Every structure is written in C-alpha cells, then in structure tokens.
Amino acid sequence: MNRGDLFTVYLNGVMITVCVVGTYHEEYTGEEMAVLAVVSQENIVHIPLTELDALFPAKKYLH
C-alpha cells in the first residue's frame, strides 16, 4: 500500500472507496498502520500537480 492508492472495499454489504493518506508504525506493537480516507466516487477530481498551487496557495494551508 502506498500513499494515494485508491481501492474499493465492502463494509457491511456497502461498497466504499478508500484512499491511503499515509502510514506509520504503532509505537507499542511496531505494527504498520494505515491512515485511510473514505472517498465518494462522485467527488473524485483528478488534478495535475502543477495546477494545485492555483487551488491551494501555500500561505493558506499547512500540512
């Protein structure tokens, strides 16, 4: 699993799309954990990286 990967899973019989936001190692067990975001298929937008500055000026957000 890599950051940005999208995949579809069935949860309680409902199909949902999930995006990998990041990963980290759990402090106590050392187990690798994934940070996931649930994505609505209707809201997915594909934008070239070169155009992101116009949408999210660097001074307006922090990561």
PyMOL commands that set and color helices and strands:
alter all, ss='L'
color gray80, all
select helices_A, chain A and resi 41-43+49-55+58-60
alter helices_A, ss='H'
color red, helices_A
select strands_A, chain A and resi 6-11+14-25+32-39
alter strands_A, ss='S'
color yellow, strands_A
deselect
rebuild
show_as cartoon
